[in-house]
Amino acid sequence: MPQTLSKSSQEFVPIQEIRDGILILKNGALRLILMVSSLNFALKSQEEQTAIIYQYQNFLNGLDFSIQIFVQSRPINIASYLNILRDREQQQTNELIRIQNREYIEFIKNLVETTNIVSKNFYIVVPFNPPVFEIGDQKGIVSKISGIFGKKEEVNSEQKEIKFEEYKEQLLQRGDVVISELARLGIRAAALGTEEAIELFYQLYNPGEREKGKMPLPAA
């Protein structure tokens, strides 16, 4: 897993660094990204829908900090699935089943080509804005932490580390509140790790790379 975004992407991403799954923005603010499960609201009864709306309203009203909710939609890539079906077709000794398998492959291909089928991922961004400090390190999105969370006066590395851990703990507490409240709605949520967050932003800012399956390795 690469540890940096491409230079062109970094110009547009307001992130200085990702550490321990925490996004450190260039303006010094911190962000935690939660990936959440979906809820099939339309299949619920009228009473269940009313209860969910009421619980969701209570969830939003009960927060003493803002959150951001966003949905990522991406076309479904079925290339690997079709390759598996083709392998099974080659291994099949029954000619009738081979023909059915081949027809099924064509059906899936045509369905995807003629229908806009997408997968959706749901995220919640939890913020934390520390007290006034200045940013020191501008080396990139996943550089070693250095010069972060320093006040006007110089502070040593140990003090910087203490501040980061303090701010991270407060942010994670907010994340736990959101996760707990979403559980009441029957929605699961989990914080993204460092590599998962990097991959998310890489795909957001490099949509053409999605079809390749993996992010390119950084230059040596």
C-alpha positions in Angstrom: 0.0 0.0 0.0 1.5 3.3 -1.0 1.9 6.0 1.6 1.5 9.1 -0.6 -0.9 10.6 -3.1 0.4 11.8 -6.4 1.7 15.3 -6.5 -1.2 16.5 -8.7 -3.7 15.2 -6.2 -1.9 16.8 -3.2 -2.4 20.2 -4.7 -6.2 19.8 -4.3 -6.4 17.8 -1.1 -6.5 20.0 2.1 -4.7 17.3 4.1 -1.3 17.6 5.5 -1.0 14.2 6.9 -2.8 11.0 7.9 -1.7 9.4 11.2 -3.3 6.7 13.2 -6.3 7.0 11.0 -6.6 10.7 11.9 -6.7 13.3 9.1 -4.6 16.4 9.9 -5.7 19.2 7.7 -3.4 21.9 6.5 -5.2 24.5 8.6 -4.5 22.3 11.7 -8.0 20.8 12.2 -8.5 17.1 12.7 -10.9 14.8 11.1 -12.0 11.2 11.7 -13.8 9.3 9.0 -16.4 6.6 9.9 -17.7 4.1 7.3 -21.3 3.3 8.0 -23.6 0.6 6.9 -26.8 1.3 4.9 -30.4 0.9 6.1 -33.2 -0.2 3.7 -35.7 2.4 4.8 -38.2 1.7 2.0 -38.7 -1.9 3.2 -39.6 -0.9 6.7 -43.2 -0.6 7.9 -44.8 2.8 8.4 -44.3 2.5 12.2 -40.7 1.5 11.8 -40.0 4.4 9.4 -41.5 6.8 11.8 -39.4 5.4 14.7 -36.2 5.6 12.6 -36.9 9.3 11.6 -37.6 10.1 15.3 -34.4 8.4 16.4 -32.3 10.0 13.7 -33.7 13.4 14.7 -32.7 12.8 18.3 -29.3 11.6 17.1 -28.6 14.9 15.3 -30.1 17.1 18.0 -28.0 15.3 20.7 -24.7 16.1 19.1 -22.8 19.1 20.4 -20.5 19.2 17.3 -21.2 19.2 13.6 -20.7 16.2 11.3 -20.5 15.7 7.6 -22.3 12.9 5.8 -21.3 11.9 2.3 -22.1 9.1 -0.1 -19.5 7.7 -2.6 -21.0 6.1 -5.7 -18.9 4.1 -8.1 -19.6 1.9 -11.1 -19.5 -1.8 -10.3 -16.4 -3.5 -11.9 -17.5 -7.1 -12.7 -14.3 -8.0 -14.7 -13.0 -10.3 -12.0 -16.4 -11.9 -11.5 -16.7 -12.6 -15.3 -13.2 -14.2 -15.3 -14.3 -16.6 -12.5 -17.3 -17.6 -14.6 -15.2 -18.1 -17.7 -12.8 -20.3 -15.7 -15.8 -22.4 -14.4 -17.0 -22.7 -18.0 -13.7 -24.1 -19.2 -13.7 -26.6 -16.3 -17.3 -27.7 -16.9 -17.6 -31.1 -18.6 -21.4 -31.0 -19.1 -22.0 -29.2 -22.5 -25.5 -28.1 -21.5 -24.2 -26.4 -18.4 -21.4 -24.8 -20.3 -23.9 -23.3 -22.7 -26.0 -22.0 -19.8 -22.9 -20.6 -18.2 -21.9 -18.8 -21.4 -25.4 -17.3 -21.8 -25.3 -16.2 -18.2 -22.0 -14.4 -18.8 -23.5 -12.6 -21.8 -26.6 -11.6 -19.8 -24.5 -10.1 -17.0 -22.3 -8.2 -19.5 -25.3 -6.8 -21.3 -27.0 -5.9 -18.1 -24.1 -3.9 -16.8 -23.5 -2.2 -20.2 -27.1 -1.1 -20.6 -27.9 -0.3 -16.9 -26.1 2.2 -14.7 -25.3 -0.1 -11.8 -23.3 1.5 -9.0 -22.2 0.5 -5.5 -22.5 3.1 -2.7 -20.4 3.6 0.3 -21.6 5.8 3.2 -19.3 7.9 5.4 -19.5 10.3 8.3 -16.7 12.8 9.0 -16.3 13.8 12.6 -14.4 17.0 13.2 -12.2 18.4 16.0 -10.6 21.9 15.9 -7.7 22.2 18.4 -6.7 25.6 20.0 -4.7 28.0 18.0 -1.4 26.6 16.8 0.8 26.8 13.7 1.7 24.2 11.2 5.3 23.4 10.7 5.6 20.3 8.4 4.3 20.8 4.8 6.0 17.7 3.3 3.0 15.8 2.2 0.0 13.7 3.1 1.6 10.9 5.1 5.0 12.4 6.1 6.3 11.8 9.6 4.7 14.1 12.1 6.9 17.1 12.7 6.2 20.6 13.5 2.5 19.9 14.1 0.5 21.4 16.9 3.2 23.8 17.9 2.2 27.0 19.7 3.7 30.3 19.0 6.7 29.4 21.2 8.9 26.5 20.2 8.0 23.2 21.7 10.0 20.0 21.6 9.0 16.7 19.9 7.7 15.2 23.1 5.4 18.1 23.7 4.1 17.8 20.2 3.5 14.1 20.6 1.6 14.8 23.9 -0.6 17.4 22.1 -1.4 15.1 19.2 -2.4 12.3 21.6 -4.6 14.6 23.6 -6.4 16.0 20.5 -6.7 12.5 19.0 -8.3 11.2 22.2 -10.9 13.9 22.2 -11.6 13.3 18.5 -12.0 9.5 19.1 -14.4 10.2 21.9 -16.6 12.1 19.5 -16.3 9.2 17.1 -17.4 6.7 19.8 -20.5 8.9 20.5 -21.5 8.8 16.8 -20.9 5.1 16.6 -22.9 4.4 19.7 -25.9 6.6 18.6 -25.9 5.1 15.1 -26.1 1.6 16.7 -29.5 2.6 18.2 -30.7 3.1 14.6 -29.4 -0.4 13.6 -26.6 1.2 11.6 -23.0 -0.2 12.1 -20.1 2.2 11.9 -16.3 1.9 12.1 -13.4 4.3 11.8 -11.2 4.1 8.8 -7.5 3.2 9.4 -4.6 5.1 7.8 -4.3 3.0 4.7 -8.1 2.9 4.2 -8.3 6.7 4.4 -5.4 7.1 2.0 -7.1 4.7 -0.5 -10.4 6.5 -0.1 -8.9 9.9 -1.0 -6.8 8.5 -3.7 -9.9 7.1 -5.4 -11.8 10.3 -4.9 -9.1 12.4 -6.6 -8.0 9.8 -9.1 -11.3 8.2 -10.4 -9.6 6.8 -13.5 -7.4 4.5 -11.4 -10.4 2.7 -9.9 -10.7 0.2 -12.8 -7.1 -0.9 -12.3 -7.9 -2.2 -8.9 -5.0 -0.9 -7.0 -3.2 2.4 -6.5 0.2 2.6 -8.3 3.3 2.2 -6.2 5.3 5.4 -5.5 8.4 6.0 -7.4 11.6 4.6 -5.8 
